[in-house]
Amino acid sequence: VTITNTGLSATTQFDNTISVTAPSTTTTDTSLGVVASLAPGESIVLNISLTFTESGSHTIAVHADSASQITETSEVNNTAITTVTVDPNP
Protein backbone atom coordinates (compact mmCIF):
# COMPACT_ATOMS: atom_id res chain seq x y z
CA VAL A 1 0.00 0.00 0.00
CA THR A 2 1.44 3.36 -1.01
CA ILE A 3 0.28 6.42 0.93
CA THR A 4 1.15 9.86 -0.47
CA ASN A 5 0.73 13.27 1.11
CA THR A 6 -0.90 15.25 -1.72
CA GLY A 7 -1.36 18.30 0.51
CA LEU A 8 0.76 21.42 0.85
CA SER A 9 1.74 20.87 4.51
CA ALA A 10 3.59 18.16 6.40
CA THR A 11 1.44 15.74 8.36
CA THR A 12 1.73 14.75 11.97
CA GLN A 13 1.43 11.12 13.09
CA PHE A 14 -1.54 9.14 11.72
CA ASP A 15 -2.95 5.58 11.83
CA ASN A 16 -3.81 3.41 8.81
CA THR A 17 -5.97 0.30 8.45
CA ILE A 18 -6.99 -2.27 5.88
CA SER A 19 -10.43 -3.93 5.86
CA VAL A 20 -11.19 -7.16 4.04
CA THR A 21 -14.82 -8.16 3.52
CA ALA A 22 -15.27 -11.80 2.54
CA PRO A 23 -18.14 -13.16 0.40
CA SER A 24 -19.86 -14.21 3.64
CA THR A 25 -19.91 -10.46 4.52
CA THR A 26 -17.52 -10.97 7.44
CA THR A 27 -15.19 -7.97 7.66
CA THR A 28 -11.73 -8.13 9.21
CA ASP A 29 -9.93 -4.90 10.09
CA THR A 30 -6.14 -4.93 10.43
CA SER A 31 -3.76 -2.14 11.36
CA LEU A 32 -1.26 -1.14 8.69
CA GLY A 33 0.68 0.79 11.30
CA VAL A 34 1.36 4.37 12.27
CA VAL A 35 3.11 6.85 9.99
CA ALA A 36 5.15 9.38 11.97
CA SER A 37 4.83 12.15 9.37
CA LEU A 38 4.91 12.83 5.63
CA ALA A 39 6.24 15.94 3.93
CA PRO A 40 4.22 17.44 1.05
CA GLY A 41 4.53 15.09 -1.94
CA GLU A 42 6.25 12.39 0.14
CA SER A 43 5.09 8.74 -0.06
CA ILE A 44 5.52 5.69 2.12
CA VAL A 45 4.93 2.02 1.33
CA LEU A 46 3.23 -0.10 4.00
CA ASN A 47 3.46 -3.86 3.38
CA ILE A 48 0.96 -6.51 4.41
CA SER A 49 0.39 -10.15 3.47
CA LEU A 50 -3.18 -11.34 3.15
CA THR A 51 -4.39 -14.95 3.24
CA PHE A 52 -7.83 -15.80 1.89
CA THR A 53 -9.57 -18.87 3.34
CA GLU A 54 -12.84 -18.44 1.46
CA SER A 55 -13.33 -18.49 -2.32
CA GLY A 56 -15.30 -15.78 -4.08
CA SER A 57 -15.21 -12.00 -4.27
CA HIS A 58 -13.42 -10.13 -1.45
CA THR A 59 -13.57 -6.34 -1.04
CA ILE A 60 -10.36 -4.72 0.20
CA ALA A 61 -10.45 -1.17 1.55
CA VAL A 62 -7.37 0.74 2.70
CA HIS A 63 -7.95 3.70 5.01
CA ALA A 64 -5.21 6.32 5.39
CA ASP A 65 -5.58 8.45 8.53
CA SER A 66 -8.17 5.93 9.71
CA ALA A 67 -8.59 7.66 13.10
CA SER A 68 -9.01 11.12 11.51
CA GLN A 69 -5.94 12.52 13.26
CA ILE A 70 -5.00 14.89 10.41
CA THR A 71 -7.07 18.03 9.81
CA GLU A 72 -7.76 18.15 6.08
CA THR A 73 -9.80 20.29 3.71
CA SER A 74 -11.14 17.10 2.12
CA GLU A 75 -10.80 13.45 3.11
CA VAL A 76 -12.25 11.94 -0.08
CA ASN A 77 -8.87 10.48 -1.12
CA ASN A 78 -8.18 8.72 2.20
CA THR A 79 -9.82 5.42 1.18
CA ALA A 80 -9.01 3.13 -1.73
CA ILE A 81 -11.20 0.12 -2.52
CA THR A 82 -10.57 -2.85 -4.80
CA THR A 83 -12.02 -6.32 -5.29
CA VAL A 84 -10.12 -9.61 -5.44
CA THR A 85 -11.68 -12.84 -6.66
CA VAL A 86 -10.33 -16.02 -5.06
CA ASP A 87 -10.62 -19.14 -7.22
CA PRO A 88 -11.89 -22.22 -5.32
CA ASN A 89 -9.45 -24.42 -7.30
CA PRO A 90 -5.98 -22.87 -7.12
TORPA-4810 file (N, C-alpha, C, O; in nm, 3 decimals):
<nodes>
NODE_1_0.085_-0.117_0.000_0.000_0.000_0.000_0.089_0.122_0.000_0.177_0.136_0.086_V
NODE_2_0.069_0.211_-0.095_0.144_0.336_-0.101_0.054_0.450_-0.055_-0.055_0.470_-0.109_T
NODE_3_0.100_0.525_0.043_0.028_0.642_0.093_0.111_0.765_0.058_0.231_0.770_0.087_I
NODE_4_0.047_0.864_-0.004_0.115_0.986_-0.047_0.046_1.108_0.013_-0.077_1.117_0.014_T
NODE_5_0.125_1.200_0.064_0.073_1.327_0.111_0.059_1.419_-0.010_0.158_1.472_-0.060_N
NODE_6_-0.065_1.438_-0.057_-0.090_1.525_-0.172_-0.118_1.669_-0.130_-0.147_1.754_-0.214_T
NODE_7_-0.109_1.695_-0.001_-0.136_1.830_0.051_-0.014_1.920_0.040_0.090_1.881_-0.012_G
NODE_8_-0.030_2.042_0.091_0.076_2.142_0.085_0.152_2.155_0.216_0.248_2.231_0.225_L
NODE_9_0.109_2.081_0.320_0.174_2.087_0.451_0.216_1.948_0.495_0.160_1.848_0.452_S
NODE_10_0.317_1.943_0.581_0.359_1.816_0.640_0.250_1.765_0.733_0.176_1.843_0.794_A
NODE_11_0.241_1.634_0.744_0.144_1.574_0.836_0.210_1.553_0.972_0.332_1.560_0.986_T
NODE_12_0.126_1.529_1.070_0.173_1.475_1.197_0.147_1.325_1.192_0.114_1.272_1.086_T
NODE_13_0.161_1.258_1.301_0.143_1.112_1.309_-0.002_1.074_1.276_-0.096_1.144_1.315_Q
NODE_14_-0.019_0.961_1.202_-0.154_0.914_1.172_-0.156_0.762_1.156_-0.058_0.701_1.114_F
NODE_15_-0.271_0.702_1.192_-0.295_0.558_1.183_-0.350_0.521_1.046_-0.407_0.604_0.976_D
NODE_16_-0.333_0.393_1.009_-0.381_0.341_0.881_-0.432_0.199_0.902_-0.376_0.122_0.980_N
NODE_17_-0.540_0.164_0.832_-0.597_0.030_0.845_-0.631_-0.027_0.707_-0.641_0.045_0.608_T
NODE_18_-0.649_-0.158_0.706_-0.699_-0.227_0.588_-0.817_-0.314_0.634_-0.809_-0.380_0.737_I
NODE_19_-0.924_-0.313_0.556_-1.043_-0.393_0.586_-1.065_-0.489_0.471_-1.061_-0.451_0.354_S
NODE_20_-1.089_-0.615_0.506_-1.119_-0.716_0.404_-1.257_-0.773_0.435_-1.281_-0.826_0.543_V
NODE_21_-1.348_-0.760_0.337_-1.482_-0.816_0.352_-1.492_-0.938_0.262_-1.478_-0.929_0.140_T
NODE_22_-1.517_-1.052_0.324_-1.527_-1.180_0.254_-1.666_-1.195_0.191_-1.757_-1.118_0.224_A
NODE_23_-1.682_-1.292_0.102_-1.814_-1.316_0.040_-1.925_-1.342_0.143_-2.042_-1.315_0.117_P
NODE_24_-1.888_-1.395_0.259_-1.986_-1.421_0.364_-2.023_-1.294_0.439_-2.098_-1.300_0.536_S
NODE_25_-1.973_-1.181_0.395_-1.991_-1.046_0.452_-1.922_-1.026_0.587_-1.950_-0.929_0.656_T
NODE_26_-1.833_-1.116_0.624_-1.752_-1.097_0.744_-1.639_-1.000_0.710_-1.567_-1.020_0.612_T
NODE_27_-1.624_-0.896_0.790_-1.519_-0.797_0.766_-1.413_-0.808_0.874_-1.443_-0.815_0.993_T
NODE_28_-1.287_-0.810_0.830_-1.173_-0.813_0.921_-1.092_-0.686_0.903_-1.047_-0.656_0.792_T
NODE_29_-1.074_-0.612_1.011_-0.993_-0.490_1.009_-0.856_-0.519_1.067_-0.844_-0.585_1.170_D
NODE_30_-0.751_-0.471_1.000_-0.614_-0.493_1.043_-0.538_-0.361_1.036_-0.552_-0.286_0.939_T
NODE_31_-0.458_-0.335_1.137_-0.376_-0.214_1.136_-0.264_-0.228_1.035_-0.200_-0.332_1.025_S
NODE_32_-0.241_-0.121_0.959_-0.126_-0.114_0.869_-0.010_-0.042_0.937_0.100_-0.035_0.883_L
NODE_33_-0.035_0.011_1.055_0.068_0.079_1.130_0.048_0.229_1.135_-0.045_0.284_1.076_G
NODE_34_0.139_0.293_1.207_0.136_0.437_1.227_0.246_0.500_1.143_0.360_0.453_1.142_V
NODE_35_0.212_0.607_1.073_0.311_0.685_0.999_0.345_0.806_1.085_0.255_0.878_1.128_V
NODE_36_0.473_0.828_1.110_0.515_0.938_1.197_0.485_1.074_1.135_0.435_1.163_1.204_A
NODE_37_0.514_1.091_1.008_0.483_1.215_0.937_0.518_1.197_0.790_0.598_1.110_0.754_S
NODE_38_0.459_1.280_0.706_0.491_1.283_0.563_0.501_1.429_0.520_0.414_1.509_0.550_L
NODE_39_0.608_1.461_0.450_0.624_1.594_0.393_0.533_1.607_0.271_0.489_1.505_0.218_A
NODE_40_0.503_1.728_0.227_0.422_1.744_0.105_0.485_1.668_-0.012_0.603_1.685_-0.041_P
NODE_41_0.405_1.587_-0.080_0.453_1.509_-0.194_0.525_1.381_-0.157_0.556_1.301_-0.246_G
NODE_42_0.552_1.359_-0.029_0.625_1.239_0.014_0.530_1.118_0.020_0.412_1.132_0.053_E
NODE_43_0.585_1.000_-0.011_0.509_0.874_-0.006_0.578_0.775_0.085_0.698_0.784_0.111_S
NODE_44_0.499_0.680_0.133_0.552_0.569_0.212_0.480_0.442_0.169_0.361_0.445_0.137_I
NODE_45_0.552_0.331_0.168_0.493_0.202_0.133_0.476_0.122_0.261_0.572_0.102_0.336_V
NODE_46_0.354_0.075_0.286_0.323_-0.010_0.400_0.290_-0.149_0.346_0.198_-0.163_0.265_L
NODE_47_0.364_-0.250_0.390_0.346_-0.386_0.338_0.259_-0.470_0.429_0.264_-0.457_0.551_N
NODE_48_0.179_-0.557_0.368_0.096_-0.651_0.441_0.076_-0.775_0.354_0.065_-0.765_0.232_I
NODE_49_0.071_-0.890_0.417_0.039_-1.015_0.347_-0.102_-1.056_0.387_-0.136_-1.056_0.505_S
NODE_50_-0.182_-1.091_0.289_-0.318_-1.134_0.315_-0.334_-1.280_0.274_-0.281_-1.322_0.171_L
NODE_51_-0.407_-1.356_0.354_-0.439_-1.495_0.324_-0.590_-1.508_0.317_-0.661_-1.469_0.410_T
NODE_52_-0.639_-1.563_0.208_-0.783_-1.580_0.189_-0.819_-1.726_0.213_-0.760_-1.815_0.152_F
NODE_53_-0.916_-1.750_0.301_-0.957_-1.887_0.334_-1.093_-1.921_0.275_-1.144_-2.031_0.294_T
NODE_54_-1.152_-1.826_0.203_-1.284_-1.844_0.146_-1.278_-1.802_-0.001_-1.227_-1.695_-0.033_E
NODE_55_-1.332_-1.886_-0.091_-1.333_-1.849_-0.232_-1.443_-1.747_-0.258_-1.536_-1.732_-0.179_S
NODE_56_-1.431_-1.677_-0.370_-1.530_-1.578_-0.408_-1.472_-1.438_-0.409_-1.351_-1.420_-0.407_G
NODE_57_-1.560_-1.340_-0.414_-1.521_-1.200_-0.427_-1.500_-1.135_-0.290_-1.589_-1.134_-0.206_S
NODE_58_-1.379_-1.081_-0.270_-1.342_-1.013_-0.145_-1.322_-0.865_-0.174_-1.256_-0.830_-0.272_H
NODE_59_-1.376_-0.779_-0.091_-1.357_-0.634_-0.104_-1.247_-0.591_-0.007_-1.252_-0.622_0.112_T
NODE_60_-1.148_-0.520_-0.061_-1.036_-0.472_0.020_-1.041_-0.320_0.021_-1.042_-0.257_-0.085_I
NODE_61_-1.043_-0.262_0.141_-1.045_-0.117_0.155_-0.928_-0.074_0.243_-0.912_-0.124_0.355_A
NODE_62_-0.849_0.018_0.193_-0.737_0.074_0.270_-0.777_0.213_0.314_-0.827_0.293_0.234_V
NODE_63_-0.756_0.242_0.443_-0.795_0.370_0.501_-0.672_0.441_0.556_-0.617_0.400_0.658_H
NODE_64_-0.628_0.548_0.487_-0.521_0.632_0.539_-0.581_0.728_0.639_-0.694_0.775_0.621_A
NODE_65_-0.508_0.759_0.745_-0.558_0.845_0.853_-0.692_0.792_0.904_-0.789_0.866_0.916_D
NODE_66_-0.693_0.663_0.934_-0.817_0.593_0.971_-0.880_0.644_1.100_-1.000_0.623_1.122_S
NODE_67_-0.804_0.711_1.185_-0.859_0.766_1.310_-0.884_0.916_1.299_-0.911_0.982_1.399_A
NODE_68_-0.877_0.970_1.177_-0.901_1.112_1.151_-0.816_1.204_1.240_-0.866_1.299_1.300_S
NODE_69_-0.686_1.173_1.245_-0.594_1.252_1.326_-0.543_1.376_1.254_-0.496_1.471_1.318_Q
NODE_70_-0.550_1.377_1.122_-0.500_1.489_1.041_-0.618_1.579_1.001_-0.719_1.530_0.950_I
NODE_71_-0.605_1.708_1.025_-0.707_1.803_0.981_-0.684_1.830_0.833_-0.577_1.875_0.792_T
NODE_72_-0.788_1.801_0.753_-0.776_1.815_0.608_-0.894_1.893_0.552_-1.003_1.892_0.609_E
NODE_73_-0.872_1.960_0.442_-0.980_2.029_0.371_-1.080_1.928_0.318_-1.201_1.951_0.323_T
NODE_74_-1.030_1.816_0.266_-1.114_1.710_0.212_-1.049_1.575_0.244_-0.927_1.561_0.235_S
NODE_75_-1.130_1.479_0.280_-1.080_1.345_0.311_-1.125_1.242_0.209_-1.118_1.122_0.235_E
NODE_76_-1.171_1.287_0.092_-1.225_1.194_-0.008_-1.120_1.100_-0.066_-1.155_0.995_-0.120_V
NODE_77_-0.991_1.136_-0.057_-0.887_1.048_-0.112_-0.818_0.965_-0.005_-0.708_0.914_-0.029_N
NODE_78_-0.880_0.950_0.112_-0.818_0.872_0.220_-0.852_0.724_0.214_-0.795_0.645_0.290_N
NODE_79_-0.942_0.683_0.128_-0.982_0.542_0.118_-0.969_0.495_-0.026_-1.013_0.562_-0.119_T
NODE_80_-0.909_0.379_-0.042_-0.901_0.313_-0.173_-0.965_0.176_-0.160_-0.940_0.105_-0.063_A
NODE_81_-1.047_0.139_-0.258_-1.120_0.012_-0.252_-1.094_-0.066_-0.380_-1.096_-0.010_-0.490_I
NODE_82_-1.071_-0.196_-0.365_-1.057_-0.285_-0.480_-1.122_-0.419_-0.446_-1.153_-0.448_-0.331_T
NODE_83_-1.142_-0.500_-0.548_-1.202_-0.632_-0.529_-1.105_-0.738_-0.581_-1.043_-0.723_-0.687_T
NODE_84_-1.095_-0.846_-0.505_-1.012_-0.961_-0.544_-1.101_-1.083_-0.548_-1.177_-1.108_-0.455_V
NODE_85_-1.092_-1.160_-0.656_-1.168_-1.284_-0.666_-1.076_-1.401_-0.639_-0.973_-1.416_-0.705_T
NODE_86_-1.113_-1.485_-0.543_-1.033_-1.602_-0.506_-1.097_-1.725_-0.570_-1.214_-1.756_-0.546_V
NODE_87_-1.017_-1.794_-0.652_-1.062_-1.914_-0.722_-1.070_-2.031_-0.623_-0.977_-2.051_-0.544_D
NODE_88_-1.178_-2.108_-0.626_-1.189_-2.222_-0.532_-1.093_-2.337_-0.566_-1.070_-2.425_-0.483_P
NODE_89_-1.036_-2.336_-0.687_-0.945_-2.442_-0.730_-0.812_-2.383_-0.772_-0.786_-2.365_-0.892_N
NODE_90_-0.726_-2.351_-0.675_-0.598_-2.287_-0.712_-0.509_-2.378_-0.795_-0.399_-2.338_-0.833_P
</nodes>
